[in-house]
Amino acid sequence: MKRPFLLQLLGICSFCLLLGSGAFAQTEIVDYMGRPVMAKQYLDVKGSPYLDDEWQEGWVKLQDGREYAGVRLKYDQVADELMFSNKKGEAQLFVHPVVAFELNKRLFVSGYNPVDATPLTAFYEVLVNGPTQLLKRTSKWVHEEVPYSSATKVRSIIEQQNYYLSDREGRLTKLKKDRKSLLQALGRKQADLEKYTKANRLDLRQEQDMAKLVAYYNTL
């Protein structure tokens, strides 16, 4: 995805205002836009494969440019797929690729050029928007094991989170949750960043403090 399109897509303030003002009608997604979801793989599994187990109203943008608000959505983080609930209350997958969606005021976007084994279609949560973006990628998978002295196989959901910085040219840098990694990735204005970090007692191992530093960096 080209960077100008991403910046346009990530106009959080704009579409949040639209959502809040009701500028988007609650459009029913017609059934031909969906295909059935096969969810049997999650039977007898400990933990949740979803961002939220309950259906939540949200906003979604498709690759063909269509946007919908007030749609009942659920995000499967194991399959990395967004589902919607049709008129019958059945889970459906979108036929057309989803490029962005918002649930519970959390924005997820795909299309970033990966720097690891993450596919191009993967969704990243945008923690900080702007010329430089802080992104989070949550991966989940089903782990199977047979506990000691047991003949029963246990299936559990395992979760892993990774953080990334998208710079002004749209290049991703994978971060470690430590002070040195984020500061090095930001690159310029090191003296200002060090001063801000110390003055605000930021712990750059914590997500909220990482976000504060990147938001401050965008003001320099």
C-alpha positions in Angstrom: 0.0 0.0 0.0 1.4 3.4 -0.9 2.2 5.8 2.0 -0.2 8.6 0.8 -3.1 6.2 0.8 -2.2 5.0 4.3 -2.1 8.6 5.6 -5.4 9.3 4.0 -6.8 6.0 5.4 -5.6 6.8 8.9 -7.3 10.1 9.3 -8.5 9.0 12.7 -9.9 12.4 13.7 -11.9 12.7 10.5 -13.7 9.4 10.6 -14.2 9.5 14.4 -16.0 12.8 14.0 -18.1 11.4 11.2 -19.0 8.4 13.4 -19.8 10.6 16.3 -22.0 12.9 14.3 -23.9 10.1 12.6 -22.6 11.1 9.1 -22.4 7.4 8.2 -25.7 5.7 7.9 -26.0 2.3 9.5 -25.8 0.4 6.2 -26.8 -3.3 6.1 -24.2 -5.3 4.3 -25.9 -7.5 1.8 -25.4 -11.2 2.1 -23.7 -11.6 -1.3 -20.7 -9.7 0.2 -20.1 -12.5 2.7 -19.1 -16.1 2.8 -19.7 -18.6 5.7 -17.3 -18.8 8.6 -16.0 -22.2 9.7 -15.4 -21.8 13.4 -15.3 -25.5 14.6 -11.5 -25.3 15.0 -12.1 -23.4 18.2 -14.2 -26.0 20.0 -12.7 -27.2 23.3 -10.0 -24.5 23.3 -8.9 -22.6 26.4 -8.8 -18.9 25.9 -10.3 -16.6 23.2 -9.3 -16.4 19.6 -11.0 -13.0 19.3 -10.3 -9.4 20.1 -13.7 -9.5 21.9 -15.9 -12.5 22.3 -19.1 -10.4 21.7 -20.2 -8.7 18.5 -19.4 -5.0 18.6 -20.6 -2.2 16.3 -17.7 -0.7 14.3 -16.5 0.9 11.1 -14.9 -1.0 8.2 -13.3 0.0 4.9 -12.9 -2.4 2.0 -10.3 -2.5 -0.7 -12.8 -1.4 -3.3 -13.3 1.9 -1.3 -16.6 1.1 0.2 -17.1 2.1 3.9 -19.6 0.9 6.4 -20.4 2.1 10.0 -22.6 0.6 12.6 -21.7 -2.9 11.4 -21.7 -5.8 13.9 -18.1 -7.0 13.8 -15.8 -9.5 15.4 -12.0 -9.8 14.8 -10.6 -13.3 14.8 -6.9 -12.9 15.8 -5.9 -16.5 15.1 -7.0 -16.4 11.5 -6.4 -12.6 11.3 -9.8 -12.1 9.7 -12.6 -9.7 10.3 -16.2 -11.1 10.4 -19.5 -9.4 10.3 -23.0 -10.6 11.5 -25.6 -10.8 8.7 -29.3 -10.2 9.0 -29.8 -13.7 10.4 -27.1 -13.2 13.0 -24.7 -15.6 11.2 -21.0 -14.9 11.1 -19.7 -14.1 7.6 -16.3 -13.2 6.2 -16.0 -10.3 3.7 -15.6 -11.4 0.1 -13.7 -8.2 -0.7 -10.5 -7.6 1.3 -10.7 -5.4 4.4 -8.0 -2.6 4.6 -9.1 -1.0 7.8 -11.6 -1.2 10.6 -12.4 0.3 14.0 -13.7 -1.5 17.1 -14.1 0.0 20.6 -12.2 3.1 19.4 -9.2 0.9 18.3 -8.1 1.3 14.7 -6.6 -1.6 12.8 -5.0 -1.2 9.3 -3.4 -3.6 6.8 -1.1 -3.0 3.9 2.3 -2.2 5.6 5.3 -3.7 4.0 6.5 -6.4 6.5 10.0 -6.6 8.0 9.5 -10.1 9.3 7.4 -13.1 8.5 4.2 -11.1 8.9 2.1 -11.2 5.7 1.3 -8.1 3.8 -2.4 -8.6 4.6 -1.8 -8.6 8.4 -3.6 -6.1 10.5 -1.7 -3.7 12.8 -3.3 -1.7 15.6 -2.5 2.0 15.3 -1.5 3.2 18.7 -0.1 6.5 17.5 -1.1 8.1 14.2 0.9 10.8 12.4 4.0 11.2 10.2 5.5 8.5 12.5 3.2 5.8 13.7 3.5 3.4 16.6 1.9 0.0 15.6 1.1 -3.1 17.6 0.6 -6.6 16.1 -1.1 -9.2 18.2 -0.7 -12.8 17.0 -2.7 -15.7 18.4 -2.4 -19.4 17.7 -3.8 -22.7 19.0 -1.2 -24.7 21.0 -1.7 -28.4 21.7 0.0 -30.4 24.4 -0.5 -33.5 26.5 0.1 -32.7 30.2 2.4 -35.0 32.2 0.6 -38.2 33.4 -2.4 -37.4 31.3 -3.8 -39.0 28.2 -6.0 -36.0 27.3 -4.7 -33.4 24.8 -5.2 -29.8 25.9 -5.7 -27.0 23.3 -5.0 -23.4 24.4 -4.8 -20.0 22.7 -1.3 -18.5 22.9 -0.8 -14.8 22.4 2.2 -12.7 21.3 2.5 -9.0 20.8 5.1 -7.2 18.7 5.6 -3.4 18.3 6.6 -1.5 15.2 7.5 2.0 14.2 6.4 3.3 10.8 8.6 6.2 9.8 7.8 9.2 7.5 8.7 7.1 4.4 6.5 4.2 5.5 9.3 1.9 6.5 8.7 -0.4 9.4 11.1 -1.1 12.2 10.4 -3.9 14.7 10.9 -2.7 18.2 12.0 -4.3 21.5 10.2 -3.2 24.6 13.1 -1.3 26.0 14.4 2.3 26.1 17.2 1.9 23.7 15.2 0.2 20.9 12.6 2.9 20.5 15.0 5.8 20.9 17.3 4.4 18.2 14.4 3.7 15.8 13.2 7.3 16.2 16.6 8.5 15.1 16.6 12.3 15.1 16.1 14.8 18.0 17.7 12.4 20.5 18.5 15.1 23.0 14.9 16.3 23.0 13.6 12.8 23.4 16.0 12.0 26.2 15.0 15.1 28.0 11.2 14.4 27.6 11.7 10.8 28.7 13.4 11.8 31.9 11.2 14.8 32.7 8.0 12.6 32.3 9.6 9.5 33.9 8.7 7.4 31.0 9.2 3.6 31.2 9.7 2.6 27.6 8.9 -1.0 28.4 5.3 0.1 28.9 3.0 0.5 25.9 1.4 3.7 27.1 4.8 5.4 27.7 6.0 4.3 24.2 2.9 5.9 22.8 3.6 9.2 24.7 7.1 9.4 23.4 6.1 8.8 19.7 3.2 11.3 20.0 5.7 13.9 21.4 8.2 13.1 18.6 5.5 13.9 16.0 5.3 17.5 17.5 9.1 18.2 17.0 
